[in-house]
Amino acid sequence: MEEIQKAIRLMESQKTEEAIDTLTKYLPEADEEERFTIAELYLQWGMLNEAKMILQELMQRYPKEQELKVMMAEIHIDLDEDDEAIEILNQFGPEDEDYLQALVQLADLYQAQGLYEVAEQKLLTAKEVEPNSAIIDFALGELAFSNGEYAKSVPYYENAMHHQPVIGDIEVATRLAEAYAANGDFEQSLEYFQKVEEENPDVMFRYGFVAFQANRNDIAIHVWEHLIDKDPYFHSVYPHLAQAYDSEGMPKEALEMAKKGLAKDEYNKELYHLAGTLSHRQGNKDEGYQMMREAVALDPGYKEAVLFLIENYKEDGDYEAIIELINQLLSMGEEDPNYLWELAQAYEEEEQFDEALVQYQQAYPSLKEDSDFLKSYGYFLVEEGRMQEGLRTFKEYLAIDPTDTEIEEFVERLQEQND
């Protein structure tokens, strides 16, 4: 054992290579007890394959030794060798001291393989052996929850919480809160969130989110304000808190919160979109447009922001801004036929008819089944004196919407004029 103690001292002195070298050289002459100790050290030091080789040899000599089986199963699990771990764990029977642990580990492994029914059966067998085990009830709750069976998970979580409110580092109340929320019972969910003692930022965020879903903006605002005080860099909370303020009729606070979020997360396109919407609605159009353009600059494919700009530029009659915006998007590879149509209409409003025609023609192959586009295109062609093309386009339109008598009569008049 002197060499083993020497290796331990070397490892404690951060002399890793010397420690490992000492054990490697001593291993051939070590007795069985020492070999087991070396295997334990290898495990502590993360040398799983080396520990595995020693344990395989010892298991051949002592095939019924449970401690060896437990250790080997854990090594297989750590090495993602699930089938090998399952084979060992299935060797444990009701008479074995580690039977319950083996059943729980088997359930985890079967669940990881997607065999939920087998996993559940292992846990139910364990529950028969130990009906009041909080860990087994919790595991059954986790299995049901992960499988989307939220109502089924609740009684298991409640049993677990009754015997042990905290399992590992998880407060069972948080799981019950999530299970009730997932099942649409927000009021019950909020009751359990209120019982959670640890101020975990993720849990606080979910608490506020469930309150927001339940239209309890007062709770959401209180919880999220506290979360920001605790962790100002929890970026996800800012847009939600701003929306909660807005829903409560507090638009100034909402805009201020969105801007605070941008100060912490300057590349958040959703926050720019929200801040732009709020600014525009509060009468500060220039700031609103600037914010919205920032969102588009971050992600040219962010159509919600692009459409906001187009629609509001239309309301302002600023067709030059639409032309500039869409041409910029097209130059960046954002090829959306609806953008071409919007560009055509903007050119038309600016009386740049040649450019408008080009855009209509480019949009046509993709939008020729869109009745609104065909109607718009048809009128444009007629206005430009391109009667035959206009007639053809209107006929395509009527094939899609034959109930439009106004266009039908218009087409008849055009045909009479042409004749």
Secondary structure, 3 states (H helix, E strand, C coil): CHHHHHHHHHHHCCCHHHHHHHHHHHHHHCCHHHHHHHHHHHHHCCCHHHHHHHHHHHHHHCCCCHHHHHHHHHHHHHCCCHHHHHHHHCCCCCCCCCHHHHHHHHHHHHHHCCCHHHHHHHHHHHHHHCCCCHHHHHHHHHHHHHCCCHHHHHHHHHHHHHHCCEECCEEHHHHHHHHHHHCCCHHHHHHHHHHCCCCCHHHHHHHHHHHHHCCCHHHHHHHHHHHHHHCCCCCCHHHHHHHHHHHCCCHHHHHHHHHHHHHHCCCCHHHHHHHHHHHHHCCCHHHHHHHHHHHHHHCCCCHHHHHHHHHHHHHHCCHHHHHHHHHHHHHCCCCCHHHHHHHHHHHHHCCCHHHHHHHHHHHHHHHCCCHHHHHHHHHHHHHCCCHHHHHHHHHHHHHHCCCCHHHHHHHHHHHHHHC
